[in-house]
Amino acid sequence: MIELNKKEFLDKIYLLNKPELNNYVLYPINYVEALKTIKMPDRFPSPDVPFLYSFVTKFKTWSYEE
């Protein structure tokens, strides 16, 4: 994972005002007791959902990080 200062990051990215940066997505971290398995390709035609799940999901023991 990458640690960012949320306010500083958002301030700087909005100040850039570059169209090529309009494709970024920010989601809060979802803290869980257990990870779920996402099967491919049955449910999803692309890997977007499983990748997003893996990027925004952490065990609850990491929640102290906020």
C-alpha positions in Angstrom: 0.0 0.0 0.0 1.0 3.6 -0.5 0.6 6.1 2.3 -0.7 9.5 1.2 -1.7 12.7 2.9 -5.3 12.8 1.6 -5.8 16.5 1.8 -2.4 17.3 0.3 -2.9 14.8 -2.5 -6.3 16.0 -3.5 -5.3 19.6 -3.4 -2.3 19.0 -5.7 -4.2 16.8 -8.1 -7.0 19.3 -8.5 -4.4 22.1 -9.0 -2.8 20.3 -11.9 -6.1 20.5 -13.9 -4.8 18.1 -16.6 -7.4 16.1 -18.6 -5.1 13.0 -18.7 -5.4 12.8 -14.9 -9.2 12.7 -15.0 -9.1 8.9 -15.0 -8.0 8.4 -11.4 -10.3 6.7 -8.9 -10.2 7.1 -5.1 -12.0 4.8 -2.8 -11.9 4.5 1.0 -10.3 1.4 2.4 -12.8 -1.3 3.4 -11.6 -3.1 6.6 -12.9 -6.7 6.9 -12.6 -9.7 9.2 -12.0 -12.1 6.3 -11.2 -11.6 2.7 -13.6 -13.0 0.1 -12.7 -15.0 -3.0 -13.8 -13.5 -6.3 -13.9 -16.0 -9.1 -13.0 -15.1 -12.6 -14.3 -15.0 -15.3 -17.7 -16.4 -14.4 -19.0 -13.3 -12.8 -16.9 -10.6 -14.4 -16.0 -10.0 -18.0 -13.0 -8.0 -17.0 -10.6 -8.0 -14.0 -11.6 -4.5 -12.9 -13.8 -5.5 -10.0 -11.4 -8.1 -8.5 -8.5 -5.7 -8.8 -10.5 -2.9 -7.2 -11.5 -5.2 -4.4 -7.9 -6.2 -3.8 -6.7 -2.5 -3.7 -9.4 -1.2 -1.3 -9.7 -4.1 1.1 -7.6 -4.8 4.2 -7.9 -6.8 7.3 -9.5 -5.0 10.3 -6.2 -5.3 12.1 -4.9 -2.6 9.8 -7.7 -0.2 10.6 -5.5 1.8 13.0 -3.8 3.3 9.9 -7.0 5.0 8.8 
